[in-house]
């Protein structure tokens, strides 16, 4: 994808394309998640399919993340 094609894409679509093309870079990387005072390391790439992008919100029933299904 050249610069013109990337600029024509919406920012969300461009981000999705970037994540999908760079899926291998997320293998072996983790993000921190805290629950009930305990910190967990969760994989950025789950089941070689789901890429966790960012945290959307959290509440009493759990935490919601933006995830791309490759």
TAKA-V823859 format. One record per run of one state. SS is the DSSP state (alpha for helix, beta for strand, coil for the rest). FROM is the first residue (numbers start at 1). TO is the last residue. Records with the same first field share a line. If there is no record, write none. Layout:
SS->FROM-TO ; FROM-TO
This chain:
coil->1-2 ; 9-10 ; 22-22 ; 27-29 ; 36-37 ; 44-44 ; 47-49 ; 60-61 ; 70-70
alpha->3-8 ; 11-21 ; 23-26
beta->30-35 ; 38-43 ; 45-46 ; 50-59 ; 62-69
